[in-house]
Amino acid sequence: MDKLQEIFKEQKQLDAHIIAKRNLEGKYTTEEWIAKKCLALMDETSELLNEVNYKWWKNPKTLDKSAIGEELVDILHFWVSMCIDAGLTADDVYNIYMHKNTENHNRQDGKSNKEGYA
C-alpha cells in the first residue's frame, strides 16, 4: 500500500470512529458532510494563517514549523475526508491530479485551449 492509500484508509477509519462515537450515523447527507468539512477545512486554513505572520499590523513571531505542519495535516484530514465522501479513492485523486497538473503546465506554456492562458 502506498502512502496516499494508507492516508485514505486511516481517514476512513477515523471518520467511522467519530461517527460511531458521536452517534452521527445517517444524521447528514453526503452534501451536508462535504459542506461541514469544507467549513472545518476553512477554519484550519485560518489557523494556518495565524502561524505564518500574515497580519502585517502585528509584530512577527518566530515561525513554528511543528505548528505549521500540524495545521497542514489538519487541513489534509478534512480534505481527504471530503474526497472519501465524494467517492474518490487515492488512485482517483492521483489520476485527477496528474491530469490537472499536465493541464496547468500547458496553461502556463500557452498550450491550453482554456481562455486567458495564451
Steps between C-alpha positions, in 0.01 A plus 500: 500500500640839409497795739202678344293181510599453864391857581161433338464173695588667830265793433213266417557320832518829692181629338319174586625521859383862539159423346449200729629673815290813443191311379498675163409204277247614241474848652636686196486452124820475299445857386464619861812310609705657221369847587578450871848370425561786257423743781731306733772509235455877472533530878821297494628720217434802719697335779786445254488867403543592865824300503659681205495868597253622239391783732727780385366724778645276774855423600609177333561194710752226440359240263421171669556229239331241719183710542494574128532128427217415737268754338587370154425145612170615653416643156601170341271308740194695391603505134546121487175451689317709237662296224371182664152653540508590129579137414859564396776249574870576538547371145223730373665799668837406353357466148300823521803682641730378223249600231444844654873552559567438131225747410644759741843467336337532158320815615824657619672405173220641282405153376151489653169569331387664826433871448744740660812282481630564146 
